[in-house]
Each structure stands twice: as structure tokens, then as C-alpha cells.
């Protein structure tokens, strides 16, 4: 029996294999590790084991398979990071329809992060706090905020981008506060959305060793539009299709800003799910380097 926090439960090879699989290991390899762990437990005189002891035993068995591929190495890096207690913040930026939401959920599952926050949720909260009279751009869609610009903006600038930035600046300020609090309280979070314009973030946020700002770019307009319209009704599809050139303009703006700031960009001409492997590899490789550098998690 496994001794949990105030309760006990039976050892399960299947559950362990599923847990290892969720961290990137092949299910069959995870099941083999679970079988080896069970064999060791059956040879023990004491058939009870604490969760901490079981965790270490599973890790030892995983280490014996370290030469069997990158998945075991990545698994060990993730375990090392989790044990360190170091919080990480993952920011997935991109225009509407780029595929950030499903990607964010898959990344959070792989890393064991429970908090996945869409920036739209933050926008909704801000709209309850700030009236449309004071911030009309905030109450519009990001790609339609230009329709609500104040007269102070000169017409020789790109009004779509100015409107987008005026809409987004409120959201970025709120997200920065969330990031600082999460780092202080040792909470890891994934935030995804169209409101993560890299040029609006403070330098100390983007340069933090455990803040990962990643831009998702859909280079194929047809696939981009298809992904954008998938969850909309017929009327919404018509309106959104009309605004699609503005959405593409925002996408290219976000890419350009990320390039200027030398932040990672992952682009695809296929479904955004194809980006999961390269994105998670980048996160894990970078995480290992930063853990090795022994940087304090709360340093700026």
C-alpha cells in the first residue's frame, strides 16, 4: 500500500504508466518502469511505502532507461524542476486563431502546471472595473479597437496596430502584476492570448530567467482562418471573416516585435498542434540551462 497524506491506496502499474505518459514518456516504457517498481516492492518485507519513497523509486527505475531516448531525459529534467520548487511562467502570444489555447493546455499537462489562464478572462475582469467611457478601446475587440481611438492619434500611423496596442496595454499591466505575484508565491502558470504583445512588457519581466515568452505564428492564411472560425456561429463567422485582414496584420506585428526583442517564435503552415513538440523541447532545454545556472527564481 502507498501511504498518502492522511490516506492510503493500492499501488497501480496502470496509473503510474499514465502519469509517466503525461510527462512525455512512451506508455509502454512507462508501464515497464511501473512493473520494475512493483517487482522491487514485492521483494520488500514491508509492503507499505510513502509517496515520497515511491517517487524516488520510480525515478531510480527511470534513470536505468536514460539511454533509451530523449523522453526519459526530458522526464528527468521536469522532475528536477518540480523538485526545485522554482516557479515558471509561460506566455503564449499570438493573434486570434493561431492555436494558442490547445497548445497551452498540452504544455501545462506535460509540465504538471494546473493554472492555465486565457488573456480573454483578464479582459473580461478589466471591463468590469474600467468603464467603456474611460477606455473604449478595451471594450472593443483587439482588432477593432481602432474604431474607438481618441482624436490625439495621428492618421499617418497604422490605426489597426495603434488600436490594438491601446486595447492591450491595460491587459499587459494586469498580467505583469499576476506574473510578479505568481513568482513571489512560487506558483507556475501558463497564460495564452492575443494580448501578450512583447513590446508592451517591462524589460525585467521578459528578461526573468523563468519567464518564457513564446510567439505562435500561423503562416498559412487559409488554415489560420479555418482555426479562427471553428468555434463561431454563422453570424460570427461572417463578421470575423470581414475582419480577418486586421487579424493577420496584428499577427505579423506580434512576430516583428518578437523578432526585434529576440524572443522565440514558432511558425507553422499546418495545424498548430504540430508545434507542440518543438515548443515543449525548447521549454525543457531552456529550463535545464537555467536550472544549471543556479539563478535565484525570484531574481529579475
C-alpha positions as CSV (number, residue, x, y, z in Angstrom):
1,X,0.0,0.0,0.0
2,X,1.1,3.5,-0.7
3,X,0.8,5.9,2.2
4,X,-0.6,9.3,1.1
5,X,-1.3,12.4,3.1
6,X,-3.7,11.1,5.6
7,X,-4.9,8.1,3.5
8,X,-3.5,5.0,1.7
9,X,-4.2,3.5,-1.6
10,X,-3.2,0.4,-3.7
11,X,-0.2,0.5,-6.0
12,X,-1.3,0.6,-9.7
13,X,1.0,-0.1,-12.6
14,X,-1.5,1.4,-15.0
15,X,-1.9,4.7,-13.1
16,X,1.9,5.1,-12.9
17,X,2.3,4.4,-16.6
18,X,-0.4,7.0,-17.4
19,X,1.3,9.6,-15.1
20,X,4.7,8.9,-16.8
21,X,3.0,9.1,-20.2
22,X,1.5,12.5,-19.4
23,X,5.1,13.7,-18.8
24,X,6.2,12.6,-22.3
25,X,7.3,9.0,-21.8
26,X,6.1,6.3,-24.2
27,X,3.2,4.4,-22.4
28,X,4.9,1.0,-22.9
29,X,8.2,2.3,-21.4
30,X,6.2,3.9,-18.5
31,X,4.5,0.5,-17.9
32,X,7.8,-1.3,-17.9
33,X,9.1,1.2,-15.3
34,X,6.0,0.6,-13.3
35,X,6.5,-3.2,-13.5
36,X,10.1,-2.9,-12.3
37,X,9.0,-0.7,-9.5
38,X,6.3,-3.2,-8.5
39,X,8.8,-6.1,-8.5
40,X,11.0,-4.2,-6.1
41,X,8.1,-3.5,-3.8
42,X,7.0,-7.2,-3.8
43,X,10.5,-8.1,-2.6
44,X,10.4,-5.8,0.4
45,X,9.5,-7.1,3.8
46,X,7.4,-4.0,4.5
47,X,4.6,-3.8,1.9
48,X,3.9,-0.2,2.8
49,X,5.7,2.7,1.2
50,X,5.3,6.5,1.4
51,X,4.6,8.6,-1.7
52,X,8.0,10.3,-1.4
53,X,9.7,6.9,-1.2
54,X,7.7,5.6,-4.2
55,X,8.5,8.8,-6.1
56,X,12.3,8.2,-5.6
57,X,11.9,4.5,-6.5
58,X,10.2,5.4,-9.8
59,X,12.9,7.9,-10.6
60,X,15.6,5.3,-10.0
61,X,13.9,2.9,-12.4
62,X,13.5,5.7,-15.0
63,X,17.2,6.6,-14.7
64,X,18.1,3.0,-15.7
65,X,16.4,3.7,-19.0
66,X,18.2,7.0,-19.6
67,X,19.9,5.7,-22.8
68,X,16.6,4.8,-24.4
69,X,15.8,8.3,-25.8
70,X,15.1,11.9,-25.3
71,X,11.8,11.3,-23.5
72,X,13.5,9.9,-20.4
73,X,15.9,12.8,-20.3
74,X,13.1,15.3,-20.6
75,X,11.2,13.5,-17.9
76,X,14.1,13.7,-15.5
77,X,14.5,17.4,-16.3
78,X,10.9,18.0,-15.5
79,X,11.2,16.1,-12.2
80,X,14.3,18.0,-11.3
81,X,12.5,21.3,-11.9
82,X,9.4,20.2,-9.9
83,X,11.6,19.2,-7.0
84,X,13.4,22.5,-7.1
85,X,10.2,24.4,-6.3
86,X,11.1,27.0,-8.9
87,X,8.0,28.6,-10.5
88,X,7.9,29.2,-14.2
89,X,5.7,31.5,-16.2
90,X,4.8,30.5,-19.8
91,X,3.4,33.3,-22.0
92,X,1.9,32.1,-25.4
93,X,1.4,35.1,-27.6
94,X,-0.3,35.2,-31.0
95,X,-3.2,36.6,-32.9
96,X,-6.7,35.2,-32.6
97,X,-7.0,31.8,-34.2
98,X,-3.3,31.0,-34.0
99,X,-3.9,27.9,-31.9
100,X,-2.6,29.1,-28.5
101,X,-5.3,27.7,-26.3
102,X,-5.0,23.9,-27.2
103,X,-1.2,24.3,-27.2
104,X,-1.2,26.0,-23.8
105,X,-3.3,23.2,-22.3
106,X,-1.0,20.5,-23.7
107,X,2.1,22.3,-22.4
108,X,0.5,22.7,-18.9
109,X,-0.4,19.0,-18.8
110,X,3.2,17.9,-19.8
111,X,4.7,20.1,-17.1
112,X,2.1,19.5,-14.4
113,X,1.0,23.1,-14.3
114,X,-2.5,23.4,-13.0
115,X,-3.2,27.1,-13.8
116,X,-3.9,27.9,-17.4
117,X,-5.3,31.4,-17.9
118,X,-6.6,32.8,-21.2
119,X,-6.0,36.5,-21.5
120,X,-9.6,37.0,-22.5
121,X,-10.5,36.2,-18.9
122,X,-8.4,39.1,-17.8
123,X,-10.0,41.4,-20.3
124,X,-13.5,40.4,-19.0
125,X,-12.4,41.3,-15.4
126,X,-10.9,44.6,-16.5
127,X,-14.1,45.5,-18.4
128,X,-16.0,45.2,-15.1
129,X,-13.5,47.5,-13.4
130,X,-13.0,50.1,-16.1
131,X,-15.9,51.7,-17.9
132,X,-16.3,51.9,-21.7
133,X,-16.5,55.7,-21.3
134,X,-13.0,55.7,-19.8
135,X,-11.4,53.0,-22.0
136,X,-13.5,52.4,-25.2
137,X,-10.6,50.6,-26.8
138,X,-10.6,48.0,-24.0
139,X,-14.3,47.2,-24.5
140,X,-13.8,46.6,-28.3
141,X,-12.2,43.5,-29.9
142,X,-8.5,43.9,-30.1
143,X,-8.6,44.0,-33.9
144,X,-11.5,46.5,-33.9
145,X,-10.2,48.9,-31.2
146,X,-9.0,51.3,-33.9
147,X,-12.7,52.3,-34.4
148,X,-12.6,53.8,-30.9
149,X,-9.3,55.7,-31.0
150,X,-9.2,59.2,-29.5
151,X,-8.5,62.1,-31.8
152,X,-5.0,62.6,-30.4
153,X,-3.7,59.8,-32.7
154,X,-2.2,60.9,-36.0
155,X,-3.7,59.4,-39.1
156,X,-0.3,58.6,-40.6
157,X,0.2,55.7,-38.1
158,X,-1.3,52.3,-38.7
159,X,-4.6,52.7,-36.8
160,X,-5.2,48.9,-36.5
161,X,-1.9,48.5,-34.7
162,X,-2.4,51.6,-32.5
163,X,-5.9,50.4,-31.6
164,X,-4.5,47.0,-30.8
165,X,-1.8,48.5,-28.5
166,X,-4.3,50.8,-26.8
167,X,-6.6,47.9,-26.2
168,X,-3.8,45.6,-25.0
169,X,-1.8,48.0,-22.7
170,X,-4.4,47.5,-19.9
171,X,-4.2,43.8,-20.1
172,X,-0.4,43.6,-20.1
173,X,-0.3,45.7,-17.0
174,X,-2.6,43.3,-15.2
175,X,-0.7,40.3,-16.5
176,X,2.6,41.7,-15.2
177,X,1.1,42.0,-11.7
178,X,-0.1,38.4,-12.0
179,X,3.4,37.3,-13.0
180,X,5.1,39.1,-10.2
181,X,2.7,37.7,-7.6
182,X,3.0,34.1,-9.0
183,X,6.8,34.3,-8.9
184,X,6.7,35.6,-5.3
185,X,4.2,32.8,-4.2
186,X,6.1,30.1,-6.2
187,X,3.2,29.4,-8.5
188,X,3.7,28.3,-12.1
189,X,1.2,29.5,-14.7
190,X,0.5,29.3,-18.4
191,X,-1.1,32.4,-19.9
192,X,-2.2,32.4,-23.5
193,X,-3.8,35.0,-25.7
194,X,-3.7,37.8,-28.2
195,X,-2.9,40.4,-25.6
196,X,0.7,39.4,-24.8
197,X,2.4,42.0,-27.0
198,X,6.1,41.6,-26.2
199,X,6.9,45.3,-26.8
200,X,4.4,46.3,-24.0
201,X,6.0,44.2,-21.3
202,X,8.6,45.6,-18.9
203,X,12.2,44.5,-19.6
204,X,12.5,43.0,-16.2
205,X,9.6,40.7,-16.9
206,X,10.8,39.4,-20.2
207,X,14.4,39.0,-19.0
208,X,13.4,37.0,-15.9
209,X,15.1,33.6,-16.3
210,X,12.0,31.6,-15.6
211,X,9.5,33.6,-17.7
212,X,9.1,32.2,-21.2
213,X,7.5,34.5,-23.8
214,X,6.7,32.5,-26.9
215,X,5.0,33.7,-30.1
216,X,2.8,31.3,-32.1
217,X,2.6,32.2,-35.8
218,X,0.3,30.6,-38.4
219,X,1.9,31.4,-41.7
220,X,-0.9,29.8,-43.9
221,X,-3.9,32.3,-44.1
222,X,-6.3,29.5,-45.1
223,X,-5.5,27.3,-42.1
224,X,-5.4,30.4,-39.9
225,X,-8.9,31.4,-40.9
226,X,-10.2,27.9,-40.6
227,X,-8.9,27.7,-37.0
228,X,-10.3,31.1,-36.2
229,X,-13.9,30.2,-37.4
230,X,-14.1,26.7,-35.9
231,X,-15.9,27.7,-32.7
232,X,-18.1,30.5,-34.1
233,X,-21.7,30.6,-35.2
234,X,-22.6,31.6,-38.7
235,X,-23.1,35.3,-37.9
236,X,-19.9,35.5,-36.0
237,X,-18.0,33.7,-38.8
238,X,-19.3,36.3,-41.3
239,X,-18.2,39.3,-39.1
240,X,-14.8,37.7,-38.3
241,X,-14.0,36.9,-41.9
242,X,-14.5,40.6,-42.7
243,X,-12.0,41.5,-40.0
244,X,-9.5,38.8,-40.9
245,X,-7.1,41.1,-42.7
246,X,-6.8,43.2,-39.5
247,X,-6.2,40.0,-37.5
248,X,-3.4,39.0,-39.9
249,X,-1.9,42.4,-39.6
250,X,-1.8,42.0,-35.8
251,X,-0.2,38.6,-36.2
252,X,2.6,40.0,-38.3
253,X,3.1,42.9,-35.9
254,X,3.5,40.4,-33.0
255,X,6.0,38.4,-34.9
256,X,8.0,41.5,-35.8
257,X,8.1,42.7,-32.2
258,X,9.2,39.2,-31.0
259,X,12.0,39.3,-33.6
260,X,13.1,42.7,-32.5
261,X,13.3,41.6,-28.9
262,X,15.0,38.3,-29.9
263,X,12.2,36.2,-28.4
264,X,11.3,32.7,-29.6
265,X,8.8,32.4,-32.5
266,X,7.3,29.1,-33.6
267,X,5.7,29.2,-37.0
268,X,3.7,26.6,-38.9
269,X,1.9,26.1,-42.2
270,X,-0.1,23.3,-40.7
271,X,-2.3,22.7,-37.7
272,X,-0.9,24.4,-34.6
273,X,-0.8,21.0,-32.8
274,X,2.3,20.3,-34.9
275,X,4.1,23.0,-32.8
276,X,3.7,21.1,-29.5
277,X,6.9,19.0,-29.8
278,X,9.3,21.9,-30.8
279,X,7.8,24.2,-28.2
280,X,8.0,21.8,-25.3
281,X,11.5,20.8,-26.4
282,X,12.5,24.5,-26.3
283,X,11.0,25.0,-22.9
284,X,12.6,21.9,-21.4
285,X,16.0,22.6,-22.9
286,X,15.9,26.2,-21.7
287,X,14.7,25.2,-18.3
288,X,17.6,22.8,-17.9
289,X,20.1,25.5,-18.8
290,X,18.6,28.0,-16.4
291,X,18.4,25.4,-13.6
292,X,22.1,24.6,-14.2
293,X,23.0,28.3,-13.9
294,X,21.6,28.3,-10.3
295,X,19.8,31.6,-10.8
296,X,17.5,32.5,-7.9
297,X,13.9,32.0,-9.1
298,X,12.9,35.4,-7.7
299,X,15.6,37.4,-9.4
300,X,14.7,39.9,-12.1
